[in-house]
Amino acid sequence: MQEFLSDIRNEVVQYYDGVVAVTPKILMALLVLAFTWLLARQLRRISDRNLKKRMEDPLLAEFLATMIRLVIFIIGITISFKIVGLGGVTAGILAGAGLTAFVIGFALRDIGENFLAGIIMAFKRPFRVGDFVESGPVKGTVMALSVRDTHLKTPDGKDVFVPNAMIIKNPLINYTIDGFLRFEFVVVLQAGTDYQKAVQIIENAVSGVEGVLKRRRKTSVDISGISPGKLDVTISFWIDTFAVKETSDKIRSKVILAVQNALEYDLTK
């Protein structure tokens, strides 16, 4: 019985000594982890602010700042493992990466695709914050790009988070990347109308609307169709989305209304 109690006492003592020996390491590892987390957070703010000042694209700057934070935190986790004495765990993970790559890659395939697609889009920069884009069935204004998805705000106010891989795989239409956006609509002129006069009236009406480009992108008024008793006229005009204060839809509405009023007033003279 005494031998049994002695063995238990020895095991407890050894366990206690082990806990006492490893506790400072655990505390130090936790301090390092907390420090690197705070450091990564602070560096993200600083890098985000400085990169946005030096780079034209705030979307890429924000993405790079997030990547810096992630790398710093991963370094902190690795250092913490080594302090505790689990440095072999990191090496084992790296050594076994080839063996488990297939399993992990299959299980996390979508996450990996979205992550790589986010990196590609961040550097290729097919859009910027504020651009109006279309990808698949989704149209909206770009709000943010993360490592997993792209945040779009639809014209009706919905927030859509599109996986980055979906944007890479589907055709992407950027309506405002260079600032120039074209609109067109059709006006039907009845038989007996002075067509030359009507075309001149339309051109003057469109040019008179504030926000419509008059030099770099000219307005065009073309005959696009003819049928018994009527003539179809297609009006095309451009706006610079970087220079106007109103929305493109608002300017388009003003142009249509101006053409309608001008035709009703001037053609009846």
C-alpha positions as CSV (number, residue, x, y, z in Angstrom):
1,M,0.0,0.0,0.0
2,Q,2.8,2.4,0.9
3,E,4.5,1.6,-2.4
4,F,1.3,2.4,-4.3
5,L,0.9,5.7,-2.4
6,S,4.6,6.5,-3.0
7,D,4.1,5.9,-6.8
8,I,1.1,8.2,-6.8
9,R,3.0,10.9,-4.9
10,N,5.9,10.7,-7.3
11,E,3.5,11.0,-10.3
12,V,1.9,14.0,-8.8
13,V,5.2,15.6,-8.0
14,Q,6.4,15.0,-11.6
15,Y,3.2,16.3,-13.0
16,Y,3.4,19.4,-10.7
17,D,7.1,20.0,-11.7
18,G,6.1,19.7,-15.4
19,V,3.3,22.2,-15.0
20,V,5.5,24.6,-13.1
21,A,8.2,24.2,-15.8
22,V,5.9,24.8,-18.7
23,T,3.6,27.5,-17.2
24,P,6.1,30.3,-17.9
25,K,6.5,29.1,-21.4
26,I,2.7,29.1,-21.9
27,L,2.3,32.5,-20.4
28,M,5.2,33.8,-22.6
29,A,3.6,32.2,-25.7
30,L,0.2,33.8,-24.9
31,L,1.9,37.2,-24.5
32,V,3.7,36.8,-27.8
33,L,0.4,35.7,-29.4
34,A,-1.4,38.7,-28.0
35,F,1.4,41.1,-29.0
36,T,1.5,39.8,-32.5
37,W,-2.3,40.1,-32.8
38,L,-2.2,43.7,-31.7
39,L,0.8,44.4,-33.9
40,A,-0.9,42.8,-36.9
41,R,-4.0,44.9,-36.2
42,Q,-2.0,48.1,-35.9
43,L,0.1,47.4,-38.9
44,R,-3.0,46.7,-41.0
45,R,-4.3,50.2,-40.1
46,I,-1.0,51.9,-40.8
47,S,-0.4,50.0,-44.1
48,D,-4.0,50.5,-45.2
49,R,-3.8,54.3,-44.6
50,N,-0.3,54.6,-46.2
51,L,-1.1,52.4,-49.2
52,K,-4.3,54.2,-50.0
53,K,-2.3,57.5,-50.1
54,R,0.3,56.1,-52.5
55,M,-1.9,53.8,-54.6
56,E,-4.7,54.8,-57.0
57,D,-6.8,51.8,-56.2
58,P,-8.0,51.7,-52.6
59,L,-9.4,48.2,-53.2
60,L,-5.9,46.8,-53.8
61,A,-4.5,48.8,-50.8
62,E,-7.1,47.3,-48.5
63,F,-6.5,43.8,-49.7
64,L,-2.7,44.1,-49.3
65,A,-3.2,45.5,-45.8
66,T,-5.3,42.5,-44.9
67,M,-2.7,40.1,-46.2
68,I,0.0,41.8,-44.1
69,R,-2.1,41.3,-41.0
70,L,-2.6,37.7,-41.8
71,V,1.1,37.0,-42.4
72,I,2.1,38.8,-39.2
73,F,-0.4,36.8,-37.1
74,I,0.7,33.5,-38.7
75,I,4.3,34.3,-37.7
76,G,3.2,35.0,-34.2
77,I,1.4,31.6,-34.0
78,T,4.6,29.9,-35.2
79,I,6.8,31.7,-32.6
80,S,4.3,30.8,-29.8
81,F,4.5,27.1,-30.8
82,K,8.3,27.2,-30.6
83,I,8.3,28.9,-27.2
84,V,6.0,26.2,-25.8
85,G,8.2,23.5,-27.3
86,L,5.8,22.6,-30.1
87,G,8.1,23.8,-32.9
88,G,8.0,20.2,-34.2
89,V,4.3,20.6,-34.7
90,T,4.8,23.3,-37.3
91,A,7.5,21.3,-39.0
92,G,5.3,18.2,-38.9
93,I,2.5,20.2,-40.5
94,L,4.7,21.4,-43.2
95,A,6.3,18.0,-43.7
96,G,2.9,16.4,-43.9
97,A,1.5,19.0,-46.2
98,G,2.2,17.0,-49.3
99,L,0.4,14.0,-47.8
100,T,-2.7,15.9,-46.7
101,A,-2.8,18.4,-49.5
102,F,-5.2,16.3,-51.6
103,V,-7.6,15.8,-48.7
104,I,-7.5,19.4,-47.5
105,G,-7.6,20.7,-51.0
106,F,-10.7,18.7,-51.8
107,A,-12.5,19.6,-48.5
108,L,-11.6,23.3,-48.8
109,R,-11.6,23.6,-52.5
110,D,-14.1,26.5,-52.7
111,I,-12.2,28.4,-50.0
112,G,-8.9,28.0,-51.8
113,E,-10.4,29.0,-55.1
114,N,-11.9,32.1,-53.7
115,F,-8.7,33.0,-51.9
116,L,-6.6,32.7,-55.1
117,A,-9.2,34.5,-57.1
118,G,-9.1,37.3,-54.6
119,I,-5.4,37.6,-55.0
120,I,-5.6,37.6,-58.8
121,M,-8.3,40.3,-58.8
122,A,-6.4,42.4,-56.3
123,F,-3.4,42.6,-58.5
124,K,-5.1,42.5,-61.9
125,R,-7.6,45.1,-60.7
126,P,-10.6,44.6,-63.1
127,F,-12.6,47.0,-60.9
128,R,-12.2,49.6,-58.2
129,V,-14.3,50.7,-55.3
130,G,-17.3,52.5,-56.7
131,D,-17.3,50.8,-60.2
132,F,-20.6,49.5,-61.5
133,V,-20.0,45.9,-62.6
134,E,-22.0,42.9,-63.8
135,S,-20.9,39.3,-63.2
136,G,-23.3,36.5,-64.1
137,P,-26.8,37.4,-62.9
138,V,-25.5,40.1,-60.4
139,K,-25.2,43.8,-61.1
140,G,-24.0,46.3,-58.6
141,T,-21.5,48.8,-57.3
142,V,-18.3,47.4,-55.9
143,M,-18.0,48.2,-52.1
144,A,-15.1,45.9,-51.0
145,L,-12.9,43.0,-51.9
146,S,-12.0,40.4,-49.2
147,V,-10.0,37.2,-49.4
148,R,-13.2,35.2,-50.0
149,D,-15.8,37.4,-51.7
150,T,-16.6,40.7,-53.4
151,H,-19.2,43.0,-51.8
152,L,-21.6,44.5,-54.3
153,K,-24.4,46.9,-53.7
154,T,-27.3,46.4,-56.2
155,P,-29.3,49.4,-57.6
156,D,-32.2,48.3,-55.4
157,G,-30.1,48.5,-52.2
158,K,-29.3,44.8,-51.7
159,D,-25.9,43.8,-50.4
160,V,-24.6,40.8,-52.4
161,F,-21.4,39.0,-51.5
162,V,-20.2,37.2,-54.7
163,P,-17.5,34.5,-54.3
164,N,-14.3,35.6,-55.9
165,A,-14.0,32.4,-57.9
166,M,-17.4,33.0,-59.5
167,I,-16.2,36.4,-60.8
168,I,-13.0,34.9,-62.2
169,K,-14.9,32.1,-64.0
170,N,-17.7,34.3,-65.4
171,P,-17.4,37.2,-67.9
172,L,-17.0,40.5,-66.0
173,I,-18.5,43.7,-67.4
174,N,-17.3,46.9,-65.9
175,Y,-19.5,49.8,-67.0
176,T,-17.5,52.6,-65.3
177,I,-13.8,51.6,-65.2
178,D,-12.8,54.6,-67.4
179,G,-15.6,56.9,-66.3
180,F,-17.4,56.9,-69.7
181,L,-20.9,55.4,-69.9
182,R,-23.1,55.4,-73.0
183,F,-26.9,55.3,-73.0
184,E,-29.2,55.0,-76.0
185,F,-32.9,55.0,-76.6
186,V,-35.3,55.0,-79.6
187,V,-37.7,57.7,-80.7
188,V,-40.4,56.9,-83.2
189,L,-41.2,59.6,-85.7
190,Q,-44.6,59.5,-87.5
191,A,-45.0,59.8,-91.2
192,G,-45.0,63.3,-92.5
193,T,-42.4,64.5,-90.0
194,D,-39.6,66.8,-91.1
195,Y,-36.9,64.2,-90.3
196,Q,-33.9,66.5,-90.8
197,K,-35.5,69.1,-88.5
198,A,-36.3,66.4,-85.9
199,V,-32.8,65.1,-85.9
200,Q,-31.5,68.7,-85.3
201,I,-34.0,69.2,-82.5
202,I,-33.0,66.0,-80.8
203,E,-29.2,66.8,-81.0
204,N,-29.8,70.2,-79.5
205,A,-32.0,68.8,-76.7
206,V,-29.5,66.2,-75.7
207,S,-26.6,68.6,-75.8
208,G,-28.5,71.0,-73.6
209,V,-28.6,68.5,-70.7
210,E,-25.9,69.1,-68.1
211,G,-23.7,66.1,-67.7
212,V,-23.8,64.9,-71.3
213,L,-20.4,64.9,-73.0
214,K,-20.1,67.1,-76.0
215,R,-16.4,66.8,-77.0
216,R,-14.6,63.6,-76.1
217,R,-17.7,61.5,-76.8
218,K,-20.2,63.0,-79.1
219,T,-24.0,62.4,-79.3
220,S,-25.2,60.5,-82.3
221,V,-28.7,60.5,-83.8
222,D,-29.1,57.8,-86.4
223,I,-32.0,56.3,-88.4
224,S,-32.2,52.7,-87.1
225,G,-35.4,51.4,-88.7
226,I,-38.2,52.1,-91.0
227,S,-41.7,50.7,-91.4
228,P,-45.0,51.9,-92.9
229,G,-46.0,55.2,-91.3
230,K,-43.1,55.6,-89.0
231,L,-39.3,56.0,-88.7
232,D,-37.2,54.7,-85.8
233,V,-34.4,57.1,-84.6
234,T,-31.7,55.8,-82.1
235,I,-30.2,58.4,-79.9
236,S,-26.8,57.6,-78.2
237,F,-25.1,59.9,-75.8
238,W,-22.2,59.6,-73.3
239,I,-21.6,60.8,-69.7
240,D,-18.5,61.0,-67.6
241,T,-19.4,59.3,-64.3
242,F,-16.3,60.8,-62.6
243,A,-17.3,64.4,-63.4
244,V,-21.1,64.4,-62.8
245,K,-22.7,65.0,-59.4
246,E,-26.0,63.2,-60.3
247,T,-26.5,59.5,-61.0
248,S,-26.3,58.2,-64.6
249,D,-29.9,57.1,-64.4
250,K,-31.0,60.6,-63.4
251,I,-29.1,62.2,-66.4
252,R,-30.6,59.6,-68.7
253,S,-34.1,60.5,-67.5
254,K,-33.4,64.2,-68.0
255,V,-32.2,63.5,-71.6
256,I,-35.3,61.5,-72.5
257,L,-37.6,64.1,-71.0
258,A,-35.7,66.9,-72.8
259,V,-36.0,65.2,-76.2
260,Q,-39.7,64.5,-75.6
261,N,-40.5,68.1,-74.7
262,A,-38.4,69.5,-77.5
263,L,-40.1,67.3,-80.2
264,E,-43.6,68.1,-78.9
265,Y,-42.9,71.8,-78.8
266,D,-40.7,72.5,-81.9
267,L,-42.3,70.1,-84.3
268,T,-45.7,71.5,-83.8
269,K,-44.6,75.0,-84.8
